[in-house]
Amino acid sequence: MLDRLIRGGTLVDGTGTPPRKGDVGIRDGLIVAVGEVEENAREEIDASGLLVTPGWVDVHTHYDGQVTWDPEITPSSWHGVTTVVMGNCGVGFAPADPGRHDWLIGLMEGVEDIPGTALAEGITWEWESFPEYLDAIEKTPHAIDVGAQVPHGALRAYVMGNRGADHTAVPTAEEIAEMGRLAREAIAAGALGFTSSRTRNHRTKDGEPTPSLTAGPDEMLGIAAALGEGGLGVFEMVADFADIESEFGLLRRMVEVSGRPMSITVAQSDAAPNQWRRLLDLIGEAVADGLPMRAQVPPRAIGIMLGLQATLHPFGGHPTYSREVASLPHAERVQRLKDPDLRARILSESPPDTLQGLLGDFDRLFVLGDPPEYEPARETSIAARAECLGVEPNALAYDLMLEQDGKALLYRPFLNYTDFDLEVSRQMLLDPNTVPGLSDAGAHCGMICDGSFPTYLLAHWGRDRSRGERIPLETLVKMQTADTANLVGLEDRGRIAPGLRADLNLIDWEVLSLEPPKMVFDLPTGGKRLIQKARGYRKTFVAGEIICENGKLTGVRPGRLVRGSRHDPAQ
């Protein structure tokens, strides 16, 4: 007898084949029958009129601290995600020398905008080595599955001590060998891969560049060779590619030396709007040469949410605001900002030059709206609206920010939006060597709210887009399930087929949509984070158990730590 039978849904099975009607039988946490299933079940679920898809696999999250105190792993579990992979961008909390806990927190706080006070309160530090960190995660059941990766920043600091963050220091051959040994040991214990950051955008809370920024070829290739000796694990890399040929050449050599797969984060910047194309061409050349390389790309613009409760807003650097308003409680701040004299003084000032291009470019600042609009037209910008109204753009932004009792959020897309549309994202997604990624779920708590990427990918590109071509539904589902799962070696999920994990979504396709982001204060010590919920997920299953129903978590926690790669049981 089956445990559950999902009857009469429209199966979008993760293989890229067109949707079809069918049933799904579940037993012992696995899919055991697909098609016309006649076997009896303890529970039969009517899926008529609903899409039945595999659960989403999000390969780019930062739950490394949150996973130790939050068994529900929100917001991902609200968005049909059934497996998350953390430890990206070279930051994380293991291995951890007992004397460097505060430094690791400061690194994560700076790079990923996660409140340090929340991390300090929430993390229990039951580990030192990476295998011990995995053991600590495994102790607590979660709503969804979790995979971990070894972060270069933590590894470097553990082996080199204070020298690990000194960009004039060069590791010895013995230190490189030790980093490689520990990375290989972590992957043998169940880590999915090794990650590193080589971008100046990643800095500690004190403004220092991330430790791995200047790691030289000997170090990078030494670690890669060690992974190759173990024959397991993947690489995830982020870099500036200031010298694209040289930097990509080093990453390619890491794959050549190790034989292990690598994904590289790729997005369009306004400063180098065509670099993404060259990167994808280089990856394509590597693939043609037999190297397992892929790009992780965002399904929409990566954008900053600006507001009085957020980390940034257009007036945060103005002298009058900083001196007279910034430290006040929120309600009092809002009242003071409504004062006409104070308003006039703030509007007469200019923000610091360092923020002018990001926060003061009102041509690229938008009202997000409800439902949120992530592909806004140029003529709906704050600057364009202000011109129509005959007011100054900064004055309009000031007043809009005070709406909703000062909780309103403005939207500043800053990657993948050079041409004021998402055509570049569509081209990236359709490249044969990319997978959707970069949601950063669990991170950028006061600035970015992209944990909703999986829901947006489906709803916008499959149904709602009005400013250009869409993407077939079956292609989108495959991207966020089989493709992302295979990227990190998890071939036991991501498709609706007998023998695979019963991680599934039942989706009301007509209703599927995003709610507006909002700020909540539910982290340890009352730390803040932006969250965003979704409508239309009727049921989400993890290992055959319902973990979320109609937007509400059920409290059932079948999720576990995923240790290491998983082969397709049918092969």
N, C-alpha and C positions, 0 to 999 in steps of 0.2 A: 504493500500500500504506500502511496505517496504521502509525504507530509503536507504538501500544498500543490494545488493545481491552479495555474493561472489560465483562465479559459477565455478564448475568443478575442484576444487582443490583436493589434496590428504590430507584428514583429519587425523591428528594425535591428537586425541581429549583430551589427558590428563588423560584418564582412564586406560591406559596401554593396551588397545586393539589394534590389528594390524591396520596399516593405511588402509584407504578405500577412494574411490572416493565419493564426495558429495558436496552439496551446503550449504551455511550458510546465513540465512536471518537475518537482523538487523533492529530493530526499537526502537527508543527512548533510544538508548545506550545499549540495551540488545539484546542477541541472542533470536530470537523468532521461528526459524525454522532451522532444520538440516536434510540433506538427499537430496531427490529429491524435490526441492522447485519450485513450479509453479507460485507463487504469483509475481505480477509485483513489480518493484522497481524504485525509482527515479534515482538510479545509479546502474548499473550492472558492476561488476569487474570480468574479465576473470582470473581465477587462474589456468588455465591449465598448467601442468608441475611444479606447485609450491606446497610446503607443506603448509598446513593451520594448525597452532597450536594455543593454548592459548598463551597469553602474559606471559612472564617469571615473576615470583614473587621472588624477591631477598630479603631474610629476614635478611641479615647481612650487613648493610651499615652504613655510618657515615656522612650523609648529614645534620646533625643537625644545622650547621651554614650555609652551602651553600644553603639550601632550603629557607633561608630568602632573598637571593639576586639573585638566579639563577632559573628562572621559567622553564628552559629546563631540569634541573637535568641531566647534562652530567657527565660522559660518559654513564650512564645506559640507557638513552633513545636512544643511538646509537646501543644498543645491544639487542633490542627486549624486554627489561624489561618494564613492564607496571605498576608494583607496587613495591615500595621499602619500607623497614622497617628500621628505623634508631634508634638511642639511644642505640646501643649495647655496650657491654663491660663496662657498668657502667659510661660512660662519656657522657656529653651533657650540655645543657645550661639552664635547668629549673628543679626545681625552682631556682631562682637566686636572692639572696640578692643584692640590688643595689651597695653595697660596695665591692662585690666579683666578679665583672665581669672579671677583669684582671686575677684573680686566676683561674676562670673557663676556660678562654682562654689558660692560661699556662698549665692547666691539659690536655686539648684537644691537644694542640701543642705537648706536651711531649709524650702522649700516642699514638696519631694517626698521628703525623708528618704533621699537617696542619699549614701553616704559621700563626703565631700569628698576624702579621701585617695585613694579609688579613682578619682574623676573627674580629680584632678590628675595621677595616674599614667597613666591610660588614654587621656585625650584628647591628641591630638598637635598640635592647633591649626594645621592646614595652611591656614587660611582667615582672612579678615577679613570680607569681605562675605557675604551670604547665598547669592548664586550660587556663590561659591567653596566654601562649606560643602556645597552640593549636589554640586559636582564632587568633593569629598573623599569623600563617602559613595559616590558612584557608582564610585569606583575599585575598591572591594572587593565581589565577589559575596557575597550572603548566601543563607541557606536560604530566606527568604521575602521578599516585596516590602515596600518601605518608602516611605511618603509623609511629607513634612515640611511643617510650617506655620511661619509667621513669628511669633515670640513678642514681644508688646508690651514686656515688661520689658527684654529685650535691646535691642530697637530704640530704646526711650526712652533707655537709658543710652548707647547709641552716639551718638545725636544730641545729647543734652543734657549728656553727661558726668556729673560728680558731681551736678549739679542734677536729673538724671533720677530719682534716688532721694530727693530732698528734697521732701517733700509740701507745703512752703510755696512751692515754685517753680512758676511757670506758664510753659509753653513759649511762645516768641514765635511770631508768625504764620509766620516763616521756618522755625522748627524744626518746626512742625506740617506745613508743606508738605514738608519734607525727610523726615519720618517717612512721610508718604503716598507720596512718590516712591520711597523705598527699599522700602516694602511692595509697591508696584505692580511695582517692578523684580524683587523676589524671586519674586512670583507669575508674572511673565512668564518667569522662568528655570525655573519648574517647581514652586514651592511650591504646595501645595493650598489654602492659606488663611492667615488672620491670626487670632491668638488673644489674648485678654486676660483678666486676672483683676481682679475688683473685690470681693474678699472679704478680710476681716481675718483669716481663718484662714490665709492664705498670707503667710508671713514669711520673711525671710532667716535664716541661722543665728544672727545677732546679735539676732534678735527684731524687726527693723524691718519694717513693712508692705511688701508687694510694690510695686514702683514704679508700677504702673498703677492702684493702688487709688483714687487721688484725681484721675486724669485727667479733665478737665472736658469738657463737651459740645463745645466748639470743637475740642479735640484728637480726641475720638472720631469726631465727624462729619467732621472734615477727613480723617482716615485712611480713613473709609468712602467719602467722595467720591472719593478717589484710586483705591480699588479699583474703584469704579463706572466711572471713566474707562477703566480697563484692561479691564473687562468680563469678568474672570476671578476665580476664588477664592471661598472661603466664609469665614464667621466662626464661631469657637467662643468662647463667653463663659461665665464663671462669676462670680456676684455674690451678695452677701448678701441683697439685696432688702429691706433694712430699711424703706425707703419703696418699696413694691412698685410702686405706680402710676408714680412718678417714674422709678425706675430702669428699669423695663420700657419706659416711654415713650421713654427715651433709646435703648435697644437697638432698639426698633421704628423709630425715626427713622433709625438707621444703615442698616437694611434699605431703608427708603424712599428715602434719599439715594443709596444705592449700587446698588440692584436686585439685590444679591448675597444668596445664602442664608445663614441664620444658625441655628446650634444653640446652645441654652442648657442647661447642666447643671441638672437638677432632682432633688432628693431630699427626703425628709421628715425634718425635725429635731424632736426632742422639744420644743424651745422654741417652735416655731411649727408644730404638727402638721398644720395645714390649709392652709398657704401653698402647698404643691405644687399643690393643686387650683386655686387662684386663678391660679397661673402657667400651668397647662395651659389654663385657660379663656382667659387673655389671648392665649396662642399660638394657640388655636383661633379667636379673633376676628380675629387678624392674618391667619391663613390664609384665613378666609372673605372677607377684604378683598383677597385676591390676593397676599399677601406670603409669600415662601418662608421660613417659620420652623418650627423643630422643637425638641424637647427630647431631650436624652440622659438616660436614666434607668438606674439599676442594677437588674439582675435578681434581686438579693437584697440583704439588708442590707449596708451598708458597715460592716465591723467591724475592730476592733483586735485583733491577736494579742498577748497578754501573757505574758511568761516571763522567766526569768533571762538568756536569750540575746537577748531582744528589746530594743527601744529602751525600752519601758516595762513595768512590772509594779506590782502594788498596793503594794509595800513599798519601791520605789526611792527615794521621797522621805522615808522615815523616817530620823530623825537617826542612829540606831545603824547602820542598813544603810549609809547614805552614808559614815559616818565609819570603820567598821570592816571593811566587806565589799565595797563596790562596786568597789574597784580590784584585787581579788584575781583571779588566773586562775580560769576557770570551775570546774574540778574542786575547787580549794581553797575557792572560794566555797560550793559545794554542801556540802562537809564542815563548814565553819563554821556554815552555816545549820541543820545537823542538831543542833547543840549545844543542849540544852534551855534553858540559861540565856540564851543569845543569842536564841533563839526567843521566850522569854518577854518579854525586853526590847523586841524589835521589835514584838511583838503588843500591848504596852502603850502604844505610841506612836500618834499620829495622823499621817496624811499631810498635806502642805500643802493649804490650802483650795483652791488652784487646781486640784488634781488629784482632790479628794475626789469630786466629782460624776461624774467619768469612771472613775477606777480603784477607788474605794471603794464604789461602788454594787453590792453583791453580789447584789441582786435582778436585775441585768442582766448578770451575769457567769456564763459557762457553761463546762463542759468540752466541747470540740469533738468529741472522740471519733474512732473509726475504724470505719466510714467517717464522715467529718465531717458533723455535723448543723448546717445553717445556718438551720433553722427550729425552734429549740428551744422547747419549751413553758415557760411561766412556772414551772411546778412542778418543772422540772429545773435551775433556777438554783442557784448556789452557796448563796445564802441559804436557799432552800427545802430543799436537801439537808442543809444544816447544822442546820436546825430538826428535820428527821426524825432526825438522828443525835444531837441534843442537844449540839451544840458551837457555838462562835462562828463566824460566817461567815468572818471573817478568818483564823482558825486553819485552817479547812478549805482555804481558798484557798492559804495558806502551804504546807500539806502536799502539796496537789495539784501545786503548782508544782515541788516537789522530785522528783516522779516522773520516770521515764525518765532517771535520772542528771541531773536538773535541766534536762532539755531539753523538758519538757512545756509545752504552750501552752494558755492559757485564751482564751476568745473573748468579746469585749465589742462586740456590735452597737451602733452609735451613730447610724446614719441608716437610715431605712426600717424601723424596728422599734419604734415607739412603742407599738403594741398587742400586742406579743409574737407577731406572726405576719407573714407576707409578703403579706397581702391587698393592702396598699397597692402593693407591687411589681407584683402581677398587674394591678391597675387601671391603673397607669402604663404597663405594657407594652402593654396593649390599647388605649390611647388612639391614635386615628388619626394623631396628630402627634408620636409619639415613636419613638425607636430605642434599642436597648440600647447602653449606653456605660459610661464611668466605671470601666473595669477598672484603669486606672492601671498597666498592666503595665510593668515596668522601674523603678517608683518605690516609695516607702514601704517601703524594703527591710527595715527592722527592725520594722515595725508592721502592715502590711497585705499581704495575699496574695490579691489579687483578679484576677490575670492569668488565673485559671481561670474567670472569668465565662462565656465562650462555652460551655464544657463543662457548667457548672452550668445555664445557661439551658435547654439541651436535655434533660439528664437529669432535673433536678428538676421542671420545669414540664411536660415531655412524658410523664414516666413515674412518677416517684417520690413526688410530693407526696401526703401523706396528710391534711393539715390544711385542705383546701379544694380548690377547683376547679383543674383543670389547664388547659393550653392545647394546642390541636392541634399535632401535630408539624410539619405543613407550614407552619403560621403561624410557629412558632419558627424554623424554618430560614430562611424569608423575612426575618424580622427581622434575623438575624445575617449575612445575605449580601446580597441585593439591596437591602434597605432601608439598611443601613449603607454599602454601596458607593455607592449613589446620593446619600447625604447629602453625600459629599465629591466627587461628580462622577466617580466611577469606574464608568461604565456598561459597561465592557468585561469585567466580572467579576461574580460574585455569582449567576449563574444557570447552569443546565446547558442550553445552547443552542448550535447551530452558530455559529461565528465568535467565540465568547467564549473567554476565557482558560481553559485546562485546569487550573484550580486546584480540586482535588476532595478529598473525604474519603471513605474506605471505613470504615464504622463498624459494629462489632458492638453492636447496640442493647441486647442483654441484658446485656452486660458493661460498657458505658459508665459510668464512675464516676470519682470523685476520690479520690486518695490524701490522707492528712493532710498539711498543710503541715509543713515542717521548715526549720531554719536551716542554711545552708551558708556557707562562707567562700571563695568562688571568684571574687570581684571582684578587680581589681588591688589590690596591697598586702595581699591577704588580707581585703578588706572583706567584710562579711556581707550576706546577703540571704535573705529567706524565699522558698522555692520550693514548688511543688506540681505533681505530675505526675498524669497521667490514665491510665486503662485503657480499652481498647475501640477506640482508633483503630488500625485494621489497617494502613492506608496513607494518607499525605497526599501529594498531588501539587501541585507548583508548576510552572506552565508545562509540564505533562505529565511532569515528572520526580518520582520518589519521594524526598521529603526526610526522611520519618519513617516507620518501619515497626515496628508493635507496640511503640510507646513509645520506640524508639531512633532517633536521628538517623542518617541514612545517610552524611553528609558531602558529599552532592551539594548544590550551591549555585546553583540557577537564579534565585534572587531578585535583583531589581534595584531601584534607585531609580525610583519612579513619578514622572515629571515631568508635573505638570499634570493637568487633567481629561481623561477619555477617553470618547468617545462610543460608544454601542452600534453596532458595525459592521453590524448588520442593518438599521439605520435610515438 
